[in-house]
């Protein structure tokens, strides 16, 4: 038996081997637990201390890292401020360079624009001077055209509202006192033979009649539907000439106005009827003058022939010579008529050419007006419309001006 004493109350106990072993085991387990607790507490404290130390070390490392990071952050912020300042300075320099470049471009563009405007103004002045010259030329050409038209109108078959007979009478009376002082020119009022002509011209001379002409005047309204021909009057005119004992027969006609033969002016139709002519009204005075001049040159010969006839001398040869001379003279008259008609054609061509020149000058005026309108429509936007670079620079300049405001 084993005896044990209670450490608290001091009472002793006796235990058998099993109980003692059990108590001893308990005591050992308790001691083990206490030791274990102590060891565990020591291990925990150690672990805590180690952990604390490790944490403190980590914290210190973190603090150091934070300090480094903070210093780096501060450095970065300082660098950022510097970079921002540098970027701002670079942007400002870029803006200034852009403005300077744009300003230089604008100045260059404005100079070019001013030069262009000066060129346009110079061209406009030249155009104005040219226009003045053109206007003067047009005025001169217009005056020339009107003069040519007036001249042609005086030669026209349109007798300005007068009848053809009255026209011829007026033309003759204008020269009666000077060129035909002793001549007779009056209406033919003698219809004993069944017909009569319109006018008879007689120019007396000493001993024999110098010249005599039977005139027939035929006019026609331009709007007439039924157009007459000259040849239908030849037979009557020849009959009237013979009945009134006139040397020549002249048909003054405006008929067949498109017939080139009669538009020559003086047409010899003696191949149909002797000593007969067809003329346009403007050749009324010239035919009298031509025939009168011819008669004056043969007057002396006529007087001599009259004397010879009175003396019953054969004058056949003399008459043939005179007739040949007259034939040549009449041919000259015919040729003169052709030349006159050619002159009229040249006048028509001159009028047509002058009209073309005037039309060209008028068209030139239109081009000058168009150039002036284009100059008035000249703007910077129009000039830069198809230039993307200039358009972008102007837009950028506008934005910068808006931002500055």
Secondary structure, 3 states (H helix, E strand, C coil): CEEEECCCCCCEEEECHHHHHHHHHHHHHHHHHHHHHHHHHHHHHHHHHHHHHHHHHHHHHHHHHHHHHHHHHHHHHHHHHHHHHHHHHHHHHHHHHHHHHHHHHHHHHHHHHHHHHHHHHHHHHHHHHHHHHHHHHHHHHHHHHHHHHHHHHHHCCCCCCCCHHHHHHHHHHHHHCCCCCCEEEEECCCCCCCCCCCEEEEEECCCCEEEEEEEEEECCCCCCCCCCCHHHHHHHHHHHHHHCCCCEEEEEECCCCCCCCHHHCEEECCCCCCCEEEECHHHHHHHHHHHHHHHHHHHHHHHHHHHHHHCCCCCHHHHHHHHHHHHHHHHHHHHHHHHHHHHHHHHHHHHHHHHHHHHHHHHHHHHHHHHHHHHHCCCHHHHCCCCHHHHHHHHHHHHHHHHHC
